[in-house]
Amino acid sequence: MAWTNETAITQWNTATTRESLAASATDGDFAKRHLVNPVLLRLLGDVRGRRVLDAGCGNGYLSRMLAERDARVVGVEPTDVMVTFAREKETELAQGVAYVQADLARLPDLGGPFDAVVCSMVLMAIPDWRPAMRACVAALRPGGVFVFAVVHPAFEELFGTWREHGEYRSRRYLAEYEIAGPTGTDFHRPISAYLNELASLGCRLREFVEPGLDPSAVDPETPGIEGYVHLPNFLIVAAER
Ligand SMILES: C[S@@+](CC[C@H](N)C(=O)[O-])C[C@H]1O[C@@H](n2cnc3c(N)ncnc32)[C@H](O)[C@@H]1O
């Protein structure tokens, strides 16, 4: 299949159920709660009164967490199903989050520069991702912070591989390839692709985080979960424009 941003967005829109969106509507899933959210919030810092863009916001859970912390949030999401869900949540909660339906690679005017842009678990889901990263950086004021999280390119299939082998196994890293998921396809690229693009956009790297699971959070009834203690399934980067 020749992937374009449009075909990827159509796949997300078709395969995502409202039930799955509702199940992770408060603070995401297990991995988000334990590994991703604490890092994103720390890297974003005090967001009170700050204008924050949640780029590829999905069901909007992170937008709502940021609004609870008194940020002024705009969430961008291209799929009908997710942007509708997020807007319904806004109607229910009246937090003042504005949800805009758009492809990050073709961002409309969002009303001026942002103090921070967060793009969580999105760039690896976009076939033509470089214009999307460029748009995230361009949306920032000078000195603003860009925080992005992707599935760690070196350990993408951690849970299943660890469950099967008790260790991580991989035979390819440098090539670009697709990884089919239950609701969308991810596109593997080496870490250097993301970091070199960031550098070419003139960003200064602030921090690079590879979070590990606290052993106390391991559920012995879930074989494979201990892989998250030993290897990072996510890569989270903070940079400054
Ligand atoms: C794994 S989900 C993450 C959603 C959300 N950030 C979260 O952490 O729950 C990937 C998201 O990327 C969005 N996405 C895919 N292609 C996109 C594009 N071209 N522009 C913006 N978002 C896109 C999908 O619709 C989906 O919401």
PDBQT file of the ligand as one rigid body, heavy atoms in Angstrom, charges set to zero:
ROOT
HETATM    1  C1  LIG A 301      -1.435   6.738  19.014  1.00  0.00    +0.000 C 
HETATM    2  S1  LIG A 301      -2.604   7.984  18.728  1.00  0.00    +0.000 S 
HETATM    3  C2  LIG A 301      -2.122   9.171  19.964  1.00  0.00    +0.000 C 
HETATM    4  C3  LIG A 301      -3.217  10.160  20.280  1.00  0.00    +0.000 C 
HETATM    5  C4  LIG A 301      -2.956  11.051  21.475  1.00  0.00    +0.000 C 
HETATM    6  N1  LIG A 301      -1.868  11.986  21.246  1.00  0.00    +0.000 N 
HETATM    7  C5  LIG A 301      -2.705  10.218  22.694  1.00  0.00    +0.000 C 
HETATM    8  O1  LIG A 301      -1.574  10.217  23.193  1.00  0.00    +0.000 OA
HETATM    9  O2  LIG A 301      -3.635   9.556  23.149  1.00  0.00    +0.000 OA
HETATM   10  C6  LIG A 301      -2.042   8.668  17.187  1.00  0.00    +0.000 C 
HETATM   11  C7  LIG A 301      -2.820   9.898  16.793  1.00  0.00    +0.000 C 
HETATM   12  O3  LIG A 301      -2.199  10.508  15.681  1.00  0.00    +0.000 OA
HETATM   13  C8  LIG A 301      -3.232  11.050  14.899  1.00  0.00    +0.000 C 
HETATM   14  N2  LIG A 301      -2.735  11.342  13.548  1.00  0.00    +0.000 N 
HETATM   15  C9  LIG A 301      -2.474  10.482  12.542  1.00  0.00    +0.000 A 
HETATM   16  N3  LIG A 301      -2.067  11.157  11.449  1.00  0.00    +0.000 NA
HETATM   17  C10 LIG A 301      -2.057  12.469  11.800  1.00  0.00    +0.000 A 
HETATM   18  C11 LIG A 301      -1.751  13.673  11.098  1.00  0.00    +0.000 A 
HETATM   19  N4  LIG A 301      -1.355  13.665   9.820  1.00  0.00    +0.000 N 
HETATM   20  N5  LIG A 301      -1.875  14.856  11.748  1.00  0.00    +0.000 NA
HETATM   21  C12 LIG A 301      -2.268  14.866  13.051  1.00  0.00    +0.000 A 
HETATM   22  N6  LIG A 301      -2.564  13.766  13.767  1.00  0.00    +0.000 NA
HETATM   23  C13 LIG A 301      -2.471  12.582  13.128  1.00  0.00    +0.000 A 
HETATM   24  C14 LIG A 301      -4.287   9.942  14.932  1.00  0.00    +0.000 C 
HETATM   25  O4  LIG A 301      -5.527  10.383  14.466  1.00  0.00    +0.000 OA
HETATM   26  C15 LIG A 301      -4.266   9.624  16.419  1.00  0.00    +0.000 C 
HETATM   27  O5  LIG A 301      -5.091  10.469  17.135  1.00  0.00    +0.000 OA
ENDROOT
TORSDOF 0
